Amino acid sequence: MPETYIARAKSVAARGLGDEMMIMSVADSTVFALDEIGTILWKSADGITPLAQIVRDSVCSTYDVEPETALEDAEEFCKNLAASGVLVTSDQPIVSGGSR
């Protein structure tokens, strides 16, 4: 099974509210409210770290959840955000152009 990589889309506005995150798509002004786990995934979406590693290191180490179940849920969550254009997914690392 290939790895999944996630990165935040550039055309969004995001604001943290405690342990949660509000995200707005600039394209259509849709607003998403992420819970604590969604916020962990969002903040960890660097395009370089595989989703399975994010889930293992950041979700399973904090919450009492089976790794397989957590990864399945995270993949579905990321698929839905990608379909809405606020997250980018790939089976290869996502490297943005330009200077760092």
Summary of the structure (lengths in Angstrom):
residues: 100
radius of gyration: 13.1
end to end distance: 31.1
largest distance: 39.4
contacts: 270
relative contact order: 0.24
helix: 35%
strand: 29%
